[in-house]
Amino acid sequence: MTTLAGKATSRSTGGGDVDWSDRLARFGLVGKGVLHAVIGLLALEVALGSSSSEEASSAGAVQWIADRPVGVAALWVMAASLLALAAWRAITTVHGDPVEDDDGWYRGVWAAKALAYGALAVTFAAGALAGGRTSTSEDERASETATTVFDWPLGEWLVVAAGLGVVGVAIYLVAAHTVGRQFARRLRCDEGSSVVTLGRVGYGLRSVAYVLLGGFLVEAGLSGEEQRAEGLSGALDRASDAAWGTALLLGVAVGFLAYGLYCVFEAKLRRSA
């Protein structure tokens, strides 16, 4: 396995080596943790029937952070943190990750994550420029994307396949991390520690949200109704109408909060990045 040490370093003014990829990762993981924790708080408000206007999504997180004291400045910090995360994943795509497998499958996943984190960084930067306002919600973007894909040959089946793929990712996360605890090998702590428990809970309950997202995509594709394609907030809103909706949403909220806290701990306890 190729390590990043020495490949992404520069000389500090004091004469010591500074591993910039490691610093990018740790800074980025903090921002990732904050984002998930805020989404968890917003999901909790949905579960409790709050009248909050923010949706439980990255767009809602932008507005929620902007409404806090020094919110616009915090949005810029978040944008920088997520950009750092994108840069780190771009580096691991090329050079591998020193504490994870780095075959072609993993590198492909990291490349996709680099693009996703870069897009999130742009979302937060745009929100900062707009004073916390976002142009469209994630639910609207999901519906618009489904409308576009429906116009393609076999478009409905592509949406169904995308939904099944999202559900598959959720199942994999539960199997690999909640059950298999694979993420624990990244950490400088015992596998029985509270941080590992936090990660297992976060990976598991957060995956419930992905099952909902994927399920609604499958429903949209099979019905041919693009408005049934939901973003995270819309999926949670629809789930809240079910008899078991409140309990499910509370579980999702706890999952996002736990995963957010885990990411912050990983920033501190990760073996290397």
C-alpha positions as CSV (number, residue, x, y, z in Angstrom):
1,M,0.0,0.0,0.0
2,T,1.3,3.4,-0.9
3,T,1.4,5.9,1.9
4,L,0.9,9.6,1.6
5,A,3.7,10.5,4.0
6,G,6.4,12.3,2.0
7,K,4.2,12.5,-1.1
8,A,2.1,15.4,0.1
9,T,4.4,17.2,2.5
10,S,6.1,20.6,2.4
11,R,8.8,22.1,4.6
12,S,7.7,24.2,7.4
13,T,9.4,27.4,8.4
14,G,10.7,25.8,11.5
15,G,12.5,23.0,9.5
16,G,10.0,20.2,10.3
17,D,7.9,18.2,7.9
18,V,4.3,19.1,7.7
19,D,2.0,16.4,6.3
20,W,-0.5,18.6,4.5
21,S,-2.8,15.7,3.4
22,D,-3.1,14.8,7.1
23,R,-4.0,18.3,8.1
24,L,-6.5,18.6,5.2
25,A,-8.2,15.4,6.3
26,R,-8.5,16.4,10.0
27,F,-9.8,19.9,9.2
28,G,-12.2,18.4,6.7
29,L,-13.5,15.7,9.0
30,V,-14.4,18.4,11.6
31,G,-16.5,20.2,9.0
32,K,-18.1,16.9,7.9
33,G,-19.0,16.2,11.5
34,V,-20.6,19.6,12.0
35,L,-22.6,19.2,8.8
36,H,-24.0,15.8,9.9
37,A,-24.7,17.0,13.5
38,V,-26.7,20.0,12.2
39,I,-28.7,17.8,9.8
40,G,-29.3,15.6,12.8
41,L,-30.7,18.5,14.8
42,L,-32.9,19.5,11.9
43,A,-34.2,15.9,11.6
44,L,-34.9,15.9,15.3
45,E,-37.1,19.0,14.8
46,V,-39.0,17.2,12.0
47,A,-39.5,14.2,14.3
48,L,-40.8,16.4,17.1
49,G,-43.1,18.4,14.9
50,S,-41.2,21.6,15.1
51,S,-42.3,24.5,12.9
52,S,-38.7,25.3,11.9
53,S,-38.5,26.5,8.3
54,E,-35.1,24.8,7.6
55,E,-35.2,21.5,5.8
56,A,-33.1,18.5,7.1
57,S,-30.5,18.7,4.4
58,S,-27.2,20.4,3.5
59,A,-29.3,23.3,2.2
60,G,-31.1,23.5,5.5
61,A,-27.8,23.3,7.4
62,V,-26.6,26.4,5.4
63,Q,-29.6,28.4,6.6
64,W,-29.4,27.0,10.2
65,I,-25.7,28.0,10.5
66,A,-26.3,31.4,8.8
67,D,-29.0,32.2,11.4
68,R,-26.5,31.7,14.3
69,P,-24.2,34.5,15.6
70,V,-21.3,35.1,13.1
71,G,-23.2,32.7,10.8
72,V,-21.8,33.9,7.5
73,A,-18.2,33.6,8.8
74,A,-19.1,30.1,10.0
75,L,-20.3,29.3,6.5
76,W,-17.0,30.3,5.0
77,V,-15.2,28.1,7.6
78,M,-17.5,25.2,6.6
79,A,-16.8,25.8,2.9
80,A,-13.1,25.8,3.5
81,S,-13.3,22.6,5.6
82,L,-15.4,20.8,3.0
83,L,-13.0,21.9,0.3
84,A,-10.1,20.5,2.4
85,L,-12.0,17.2,2.6
86,A,-12.5,17.2,-1.2
87,A,-8.7,17.9,-1.7
88,W,-7.8,15.1,0.7
89,R,-10.0,12.6,-1.1
90,A,-8.5,13.7,-4.4
91,I,-5.1,13.0,-3.0
92,T,-6.1,9.6,-1.8
93,T,-7.6,8.8,-5.2
94,V,-4.1,9.2,-6.7
95,H,-1.8,8.0,-3.9
96,G,-4.0,5.7,-1.7
97,D,-4.9,5.9,1.9
98,P,-2.4,4.8,4.5
99,V,-5.0,3.2,6.8
100,E,-7.5,1.8,4.3
101,D,-7.5,-0.5,1.4
102,D,-6.6,1.3,-1.8
103,D,-7.6,-0.9,-4.7
104,G,-9.4,0.4,-7.7
105,W,-12.9,0.2,-6.1
106,Y,-11.8,2.3,-3.1
107,R,-10.1,4.9,-5.3
108,G,-13.2,5.2,-7.4
109,V,-15.3,5.8,-4.3
110,W,-12.8,8.4,-3.1
111,A,-13.0,10.2,-6.4
112,A,-16.8,10.3,-6.2
113,K,-16.5,11.6,-2.6
114,A,-14.0,14.3,-3.7
115,L,-16.6,15.6,-6.2
116,A,-19.4,15.4,-3.6
117,Y,-17.5,17.3,-1.0
118,G,-16.4,19.8,-3.6
119,A,-20.0,20.4,-4.5
120,L,-20.9,20.8,-0.8
121,A,-18.1,23.3,-0.4
122,V,-19.6,25.3,-3.3
123,T,-23.0,25.1,-1.6
124,F,-21.7,26.6,1.6
125,A,-19.7,29.3,-0.2
126,A,-22.7,30.3,-2.2
127,G,-24.8,30.4,0.9
128,A,-22.2,32.6,2.6
129,L,-22.3,35.0,-0.4
130,A,-26.1,35.0,-0.3
131,G,-26.3,35.6,3.4
132,G,-27.5,32.1,4.2
133,R,-30.1,31.8,1.4
134,T,-30.1,28.9,-1.1
135,S,-31.6,29.2,-4.5
136,T,-33.4,25.8,-4.5
137,S,-34.1,23.0,-2.0
138,E,-32.6,19.6,-2.3
139,D,-36.1,18.2,-2.8
140,E,-36.6,20.5,-5.8
141,R,-33.2,19.5,-7.2
142,A,-34.1,15.8,-6.8
143,S,-37.3,16.2,-8.7
144,E,-35.7,18.3,-11.4
145,T,-33.0,15.6,-11.9
146,A,-35.6,12.9,-12.1
147,T,-37.5,14.9,-14.7
148,T,-34.3,15.2,-16.8
149,V,-33.5,11.5,-16.5
150,F,-37.0,10.4,-17.4
151,D,-36.5,12.0,-20.8
152,W,-33.6,9.7,-21.5
153,P,-34.1,6.2,-23.1
154,L,-35.1,3.8,-20.3
155,G,-35.0,6.8,-18.0
156,E,-37.5,5.4,-15.5
157,W,-35.4,2.3,-15.1
158,L,-32.3,4.3,-14.6
159,V,-34.1,6.1,-11.7
160,V,-35.1,2.7,-10.3
161,A,-31.5,1.5,-10.6
162,A,-30.2,4.6,-8.9
163,G,-32.7,4.0,-6.0
164,L,-31.6,0.4,-5.7
165,G,-28.0,1.5,-5.7
166,V,-28.6,3.9,-2.8
167,V,-30.3,1.1,-0.8
168,G,-27.4,-1.1,-1.6
169,V,-24.9,1.5,-0.2
170,A,-27.0,1.6,3.0
171,I,-26.9,-2.1,3.4
172,Y,-23.1,-2.2,2.8
173,L,-22.5,0.6,5.4
174,V,-24.5,-1.4,8.0
175,A,-22.7,-4.7,7.2
176,A,-19.2,-3.2,6.9
177,H,-19.2,-0.7,9.7
178,T,-22.1,-1.3,12.1
179,V,-21.6,-5.0,12.1
180,G,-18.1,-5.4,10.9
181,R,-16.6,-2.3,12.6
182,Q,-14.2,-1.8,9.6
183,F,-14.0,1.9,10.4
184,A,-12.3,1.1,13.7
185,R,-9.0,0.2,12.1
186,R,-8.6,3.9,11.2
187,L,-8.6,4.9,14.8
188,R,-6.0,5.0,17.6
189,C,-8.4,3.5,20.2
190,D,-9.7,0.2,21.4
191,E,-12.5,-1.4,19.4
192,G,-14.6,-1.5,22.6
193,S,-14.3,2.2,23.1
194,S,-17.2,4.6,23.3
195,V,-16.0,6.3,20.1
196,V,-16.3,3.0,18.2
197,T,-19.8,2.6,19.7
198,L,-20.7,6.1,18.5
199,G,-19.5,5.2,15.0
200,R,-21.4,2.0,14.8
201,V,-24.6,3.8,15.9
202,G,-24.0,6.6,13.5
203,Y,-23.3,4.4,10.5
204,G,-26.3,2.2,11.2
205,L,-29.0,4.7,11.9
206,R,-27.9,7.2,9.3
207,S,-28.2,4.4,6.8
208,V,-32.0,4.3,7.4
209,A,-32.2,7.7,5.7
210,Y,-30.5,6.2,2.7
211,V,-33.0,3.4,2.5
212,L,-35.8,5.9,2.5
213,L,-34.1,8.0,-0.2
214,G,-33.5,4.9,-2.3
215,G,-37.0,3.6,-1.8
216,F,-38.6,6.8,-2.9
217,L,-36.4,6.9,-6.0
218,V,-37.5,3.4,-6.9
219,E,-41.1,4.5,-6.3
220,A,-40.6,7.5,-8.6
221,G,-39.1,5.3,-11.4
222,L,-41.8,2.6,-11.2
223,S,-44.7,5.2,-11.1
224,G,-43.1,7.5,-13.7
225,E,-43.9,10.5,-11.4
226,E,-40.8,12.6,-10.9
227,Q,-42.3,14.5,-8.0
228,R,-42.0,11.3,-5.9
229,A,-38.2,11.6,-6.1
230,E,-37.2,13.2,-2.8
231,G,-34.2,14.7,-1.3
232,L,-33.4,13.9,2.3
233,S,-35.7,16.4,3.9
234,G,-38.7,15.3,1.7
235,A,-38.0,11.7,2.4
236,L,-38.1,12.4,6.1
237,D,-41.3,14.5,5.8
238,R,-43.0,11.7,3.9
239,A,-41.8,9.1,6.4
240,S,-43.2,11.2,9.3
241,D,-46.7,10.6,8.0
242,A,-46.5,6.9,8.7
243,A,-47.7,5.4,11.9
244,W,-44.1,4.5,12.8
245,G,-42.7,7.8,11.4
246,T,-41.8,9.5,14.6
247,A,-39.8,6.6,16.0
248,L,-38.0,6.2,12.6
249,L,-37.2,9.9,12.4
250,L,-35.9,10.0,15.9
251,G,-33.6,7.1,15.0
252,V,-32.4,8.9,11.9
253,A,-31.8,12.1,13.9
254,V,-29.8,10.1,16.5
255,G,-27.8,8.5,13.6
256,F,-26.8,11.8,12.1
257,L,-25.9,13.3,15.4
258,A,-23.9,10.2,16.4
259,Y,-22.1,10.1,13.0
260,G,-21.3,13.8,13.2
261,L,-19.8,13.4,16.7
262,Y,-17.9,10.4,15.4
263,C,-16.4,12.4,12.6
264,V,-15.1,15.0,15.0
265,F,-13.5,12.3,17.1
266,E,-12.0,10.7,14.0
267,A,-10.3,14.0,13.2
268,K,-8.5,13.6,16.5
269,L,-8.0,9.9,16.7
270,R,-7.3,8.9,13.0
271,R,-4.1,6.9,12.7
272,S,-3.0,8.8,9.6
273,A,-4.4,10.5,6.6
